[in-house]
């Protein structure tokens, strides 16, 4: 298990944080405290995944417009709320998007659809990604001992519990990503 974490742990953190990643980053912080991962590399992997993922979503939405959004039902359904937040807060919403659960991707996509200036978006995205990765990474790291004390789990049991949590997170991401595209046809009233 330790060998797998050392070989693929940082790559897994990077891939998951391309889309979402609060849970995996908290888990990485916990695993770093337990000695299975390096906290700095975990934070760097999450930072890179988060920033690159948001940049991709922003640029795809900016270039492809609403055709891109229709491919992701969960983003399309959250777009009206995201549009209101972007209209109210402008570019500054990028600083807080990662902390608004369930709207992160929709907010980033809306920034692209609103043709937010690329340089300004990138600057705020990098700042937000750094703050987010450091805060969640160290939150998991510093609360690891408290979690262990409360649960009473030994090191092996703790790793098994974390592995189950990671598997559940990966399952959720895959399930969410496999949603049907939004139909172009208007609904008919009955």
C-alpha positions, 0 to 999 in steps of 0.5 A, a space after each residue: 500500500 505504501 509503495 502504491 501511494 508513493 508511486 501513484 498518490 501524487 498523480 491521483 491527487 493531480 487527476 482528481 483535483 482537475 475536477 474537484 478535490 477538497 476530500 482528496 486533498 484533506 485525505 492527502 494531508 492526513 496521509 502525509 501526517 501519517 508518513 505515507 505522502 509528502 505534504 509539500 508534494 501533495 499540496 503542489 499536485 493539488 494546486 497544479 491539478 486545480 489550476 490546470 482543470 479550471 483553466 481548461 474549463 474556462 478556455 473551453 467554455 470561452 471558445 465553445 460557448 453553450 455547446 460545451 456546457 450542454 455536454 455536462 448536465 450537472 454544470 448546465 443545471 447550476 449555470 443560472 445560479 453561477 450566472 447570478 454570482 458572476 454578475 454580482 461579484 465579477 472576476 473576484 468570484 474566481 477567488 471564492 469558487 473553490 469554496 462554493 461546493 457544487 458550483 465550482 465548475 459551473 462558476 468557472 464555466 460561467 466566467 468563460 461564457 462571460 468572456 472574462 479577461 484571460 489574464 485576470 482570470 488566470 491571475 485570480 485562478 493561480 492565487 485562489 488555487 494556491 490558497 485553496 491547496 495550502 489551506 485544505 492540505 494543511 487542514 488534513 495534515 494538522 487534524 490527522 492526529 485528532 481524527 486518529 485519536 477520535 476514531 481509535 484506529 491504528 495505522 493499518 486500519 486508518 489507511 484502509 479507511 482512507 483507501 475506502 474514502 478515496 475509492 468512494 470519491 473516485 466512484 462519485 467523480 466518475 459517476 458525475 462525469 458520465 451524465 447525459 448531455 442537455 437536450 437541444 429540444 425545448 420541453 413540450 408542455 402537456 
